[in-house]
């Protein structure tokens, strides 16, 4: 089994490609960014990473899976431009089939020969939101990401598993449950690994189970993960909701903090 890969960026994302994304829960679009764009955005990402104190995803610096900078689009103008890039948002809208809003973008870094594999998860329980059906993540490669550098793997069709096999919410990270405990059939499901060239983008549904390998290369793995949510999503208290604490539960996410990116 291989990943669905478009022949070229947004203009080739036709009906069959969209249909396959909705069946499989992920898709790969190569060459979305030009080499010149990759260079500009990578330089901005490197500046931000050097200026910030990245958050550790993992138990400690000794057992880190990923270093990340939250809400990168609000901290670096060029990464805001990237999160709202017309080619990326056009593909996201086409795949989702509904109006979307930009929710967040995180700079995601695996240091060479240090980062452990990223745990198996889907994005649903980590989003403190309700009224989601078509939310998706664009994972943008700002450098080459071969398998040995920790590229993503996806479980095809996992976004369509029943609610009984999903963890739909976490009130704290202590609530995290390993995927085999949530979805007993997970260990027997095939996975598709998707190496990326710089400028490639993968898109995955927020319920698609995915993971990433460790980085046992000599180069840093740098990507930008941008989450687009359904227009109409509302706040539901949960993990990583510090930036939403001023909102009332059930309040709709809108305005400049969550810009609407269009409609189909």
N, C-alpha and C positions, 0 to 999 in steps of 0.2 A: 504494500500500500504506500502511495506517495502523496505528497501535498498537491492540492490544486494550485497551479501557478498560472497567472495571466501571461499572455504573450507580451504585453506592454502595459503602461499605466492606464489611468481611468477610462480612456476611450475604448479599451477592449474589454471592459468589465460588462459583458453582455448578460442576457437573461439566463443562459446556461450557467455562467460563472456564479451569478447571484443565487440561482437555485441550488447549486452545489454547496456554496457557503452556508446556506440555510439548512441543508441536510447534514453537513459535516461539522459546522460550527467554527470553521477557521478557513483562511485563504491567504495565499502568498502573492503579492504583486511586486515584481522586480522593477528596479529603475524608476521608482516614483520621484526620487530626487536626482538632480544632475550632480556631477562630481563637484561643480562649483558650489552648489547649494550645500552639499555634504560638508565641504571644507568650512563654509561660513558657520553652519550650525554646530559643527564639531568644535570649532574654536570657541564659540559661545558656551557650549557645554563644558569645555575644559576650564574656562574662566570661572564659571559658576561653581564647579566642583572644587576648584582651588580656594574660592572665596568663602564657601559655606562649610559647615561641619556636618558632613553627610550622616544620615541616620543608618544604623546597623540593622539589617534584617537578619536576625540570627541571635543566638544566646549571648554572644560576646565577640570581640574582635578576633579572638582565637577560633571562633566557630561561625564566622560570618558567611552568609549566603550571597548577599548583595549589599552594597552601599548605595544609598539613594538620597536624592535631594527632592523633598516634597514640593509640589506646586511650583515647579520650575518655570512655568509659563508666566507666573506673576512676579518672578524675581529677575528675569533676563528677557529684554525686549525681543531678541532674536528667537528665543524659544517660545515666546508668545506667537510670533509670526509662524513658527513651525507648527504649533498646535492648531493654528487656524489656516494652515496652508491649503489653498484651494484645491490642489490635486488630491491631498489626503482627505479633506472633508467631503469632496465629491464622491470618492469611493465609499467612505463611511456611510454617507446618506444613501447611496445606491444599495449597499448591502443591507442596511437596517430597514429601508423601505418606509421610513417615517421621519418626521422632524426630530432633530437632535439638539442637545446643548453640550458645550464643552464643560466637563466636570473638573478635570484635573490633568496635570501632566507631571510625571516624575522622571528625573534623570536617574538611570539605572546603570550601575557600574560593578563589574566583577574584576577585581585586581588580578594580575597575572599570578598563577600558581599559589593562590591563597584562598579564593572563594570556593565554598562547598557547593554541591548541587542545591538548587532552589527547590524547596519542598513542593510536593504535589498539592495543587489547590485549584479552585476556581475563584472568580472574583466576587461572586454574589455575597457571601457572608461578610466580606470586608467592606462592603459599600453600605453606609448608614442611610439607606434610601429605600423608599417604597415606590410602587407604581412603575416598575421597570419590566419591560418585555424584550426590548431590542438593544439594550446598551451593549457597547462593544469597545474593545481596546485596539488601538493602532500601536504596534511595537515597531519603532523606526530605528533601523540600524545606522548608527553614525560612525561605523567602521565595519570592516569585514567581521562576520561572526560565523566561522566554521564550527563544526561540531565540537572540536577540542577547546573552543573558547567559550562554551556554555550557551549554545543556541537553544531555542525553545523546542519542546515536543508537545504535541497535542493528542488528545484521545478523541478520535472522530465520533461524532454523534452524541457525545456525552452531555451536550447542552439540552438534549431532549429527554434525558432520564427523568423519571417521575419525582415528585417532591419528596416522596418517602426515601429517596436515595440522594437527597441533597441536604446540605447544611445551609439554611437560608439566611441565618443571622448569627452574629456574634456580639454579645454585649461587652465582652472583653476578650483579649487574646487567650485568656485561660479557658475560654469556651472552645478553642480549636480542637477538632477531632481529626485524626488521620483519615485519609480518603478511604482506605479499606474498611474502616469502622462505619463510615457514612454510607458507602456504596459497596456492598459485599462483592459485587461482580467486577469491581475495578481491576484486581490483579490479573484477570484473564482478558482484559480489553487491549486491542492493539494500540500502539502509539506511533505517531508520525513525527519524525525529527526534521526540522526545517532550517538548514544553514542559510545564512543571508549574506549577500554582498552589501557593501556600504551603499545606502540609498534605497535598499529594498524595504518593504513594509509587510508585516503580517497583520491580519485583522482577526480577532477572535471574539466570539460571543461571551458575555459576562458569565455564563454558566458552563462554558467549555472547560473541561479539566485540562490543565497544562502544567508544565514543569520545565526546568532548565538544568543542564549539566554543570559541572564544575569547570573552572577555567584553568586548564593545565597547559596553556600556551604561555609564551613570554610577552604577550601584549595584553593591554587592558581591553576588556569588553565594554563598549559604551553604547547604550541605547536610550531612547526616550519613549516612555510609555504614556500614551494619551488616551484618556477615558472619555467617551462620548455617551451621554445618557439620553433617555427618552425625554422629549419636551413634555412636561407634565409630571416628571418625577418629584417626589416630595421627601422631606426630611423625616427620617426615622432614627432616633438615637441609637448609636452603636459604636463600633470601634472607629478610630481615626476620624472622629467627628468634631475635633476642636475648632475647625474653621466654620462649623455650622452651629455652634452653641448659642449664637444670638437668635437663632430661628426657633419658631415654635414647632413641635412635632406636628406633622401633617402639612406644614407650609411648603408651598411650591418653590422649587429652585428656579429663579429667573433673574433678570437684570444683568448688569455688566459683569458681575462675578461669575455668571454662568451664561456666556453669550450663546444666543441661538445661532446655529450655523446654516440654517436653511431648511428646506423641505423638498420632498419628492413630488 
